[in-house]
Amino acid sequence: MGRLSKKYESRLRRKRRVRQKVYGTESRPRLTVFRSARHIYAQVVVDDRGATVAAASSVEPEVRSKIAELGKKVDVAHYVGKLLADRAKAKGVEKVVFDRNGYMYHGRVKAVSAGAREGGLEF
């Protein structure tokens, strides 16, 4: 593996530190967020089983068709959060614990959590 950027290494360090405290159980799964330069991905994970309960991302056809009307990446992230909340609630998940995955709680990461809260998830 080649040299990683200092920024990436720092995020991985923060991610490990957060994951020591944040753990998804059957009663309260973990909502985790990953963001790339162009897209946003979110999923609800039960760490006890190692299973993904629900997932949503900006690369899905359902979301891609709305990207033009939503406009900004923050608005797309908010929509992804709402979509994820709807899918999780359909599977019977009401409460989650939020895993920001080492990213700052700002911008698109914050928008996903706001959308999930608006969709009815508690955390």
C-alpha positions as CSV (number, residue, x, y, z in Angstrom):
1,M,0.0,0.0,0.0
2,G,1.4,3.4,-1.0
3,R,1.6,6.5,1.1
4,L,-1.7,7.8,2.3
5,S,-2.4,11.5,2.5
6,K,-2.2,13.1,5.9
7,K,-5.8,14.2,5.6
8,Y,-7.0,10.6,4.9
9,E,-4.8,9.1,7.7
10,S,-6.3,11.6,10.1
11,R,-9.8,10.7,9.2
12,L,-9.0,7.0,9.6
13,R,-7.6,7.7,13.1
14,R,-10.8,9.7,14.0
15,K,-12.9,6.8,12.6
16,R,-11.2,4.2,14.7
17,R,-11.5,6.4,17.8
18,V,-15.3,6.9,17.2
19,R,-15.9,3.2,16.4
20,Q,-14.5,2.2,19.8
21,K,-17.5,3.9,21.3
22,V,-20.2,3.6,18.7
23,Y,-21.6,0.1,18.2
24,G,-24.8,-1.0,16.5
25,T,-27.0,-3.6,18.3
26,E,-30.3,-5.2,17.3
27,S,-32.3,-2.7,19.3
28,R,-30.3,0.3,18.2
29,P,-28.4,-0.2,14.9
30,R,-25.6,2.1,13.7
31,L,-26.3,4.7,10.9
32,T,-23.0,5.2,9.1
33,V,-22.2,7.7,6.4
34,F,-19.6,7.7,3.7
35,R,-19.0,10.7,1.4
36,S,-16.9,10.9,-1.7
37,A,-16.2,14.0,-3.7
38,R,-19.3,13.5,-5.8
39,H,-21.7,11.1,-3.9
40,I,-23.0,10.3,-0.5
41,Y,-23.7,6.8,0.9
42,A,-25.6,5.9,4.1
43,Q,-26.5,2.6,5.7
44,V,-28.0,1.2,8.9
45,V,-25.9,-1.7,10.2
46,V,-26.4,-4.2,13.0
47,D,-22.8,-4.9,14.2
48,D,-23.9,-7.9,16.3
49,R,-24.8,-9.8,13.1
50,G,-22.6,-7.8,10.7
51,A,-25.7,-7.2,8.6
52,T,-27.0,-4.1,6.7
53,V,-30.6,-3.4,7.5
54,A,-31.2,-0.5,5.1
55,A,-29.1,1.5,2.7
56,A,-29.4,4.6,0.4
57,S,-27.0,6.5,-1.7
58,S,-26.9,9.2,-4.4
59,V,-25.9,6.7,-7.1
60,E,-29.3,4.9,-7.0
61,P,-31.5,5.6,-10.0
62,E,-34.3,6.9,-7.7
63,V,-32.0,9.6,-6.4
64,R,-30.1,10.2,-9.6
65,S,-33.4,11.3,-11.3
66,K,-33.9,13.9,-8.6
67,I,-30.4,15.3,-8.5
68,A,-31.1,17.9,-11.2
69,E,-34.1,19.3,-9.3
70,L,-32.4,19.1,-5.9
71,G,-29.4,21.0,-7.0
72,K,-26.7,21.2,-4.3
73,K,-24.9,18.2,-2.9
74,V,-26.2,19.1,0.6
75,D,-29.8,18.9,-0.6
76,V,-29.1,15.5,-2.2
77,A,-27.6,14.3,1.1
78,H,-30.7,15.5,3.0
79,Y,-32.9,13.5,0.5
80,V,-30.7,10.4,0.9
81,G,-31.1,10.7,4.7
82,K,-34.9,10.8,4.3
83,L,-34.9,7.9,2.0
84,L,-32.8,5.9,4.4
85,A,-35.1,6.7,7.2
86,D,-38.1,5.5,5.2
87,R,-36.4,2.2,4.4
88,A,-35.2,1.6,7.9
89,K,-38.7,2.3,9.4
90,A,-40.1,-0.2,6.9
91,K,-37.8,-2.8,8.4
92,G,-38.9,-1.8,12.0
93,V,-36.0,0.3,13.0
94,E,-37.0,3.4,15.1
95,K,-33.8,4.3,17.0
96,V,-30.2,4.4,15.7
97,V,-26.8,5.6,16.8
98,F,-25.1,7.9,14.4
99,D,-21.6,7.1,13.1
100,R,-20.1,10.1,11.2
101,N,-17.2,7.8,10.1
102,G,-14.5,10.3,11.0
103,Y,-15.9,13.2,9.1
104,M,-16.7,16.5,10.6
105,Y,-20.4,16.8,11.6
106,H,-21.0,19.5,9.1
107,G,-22.3,20.0,5.6
108,R,-23.4,16.8,3.8
109,V,-22.8,14.6,6.9
110,K,-25.1,16.8,9.0
111,A,-27.6,17.0,6.1
112,V,-27.9,13.1,6.1
113,S,-28.6,13.1,9.8
114,A,-31.1,15.9,9.5
115,G,-32.9,14.1,6.7
116,A,-33.0,10.9,8.8
117,R,-34.4,12.7,11.8
118,E,-37.0,14.3,9.5
119,G,-37.8,10.9,8.2
120,G,-38.6,9.7,11.7
121,L,-35.4,8.1,13.0
122,E,-34.4,8.9,16.6
123,F,-30.8,9.4,17.7
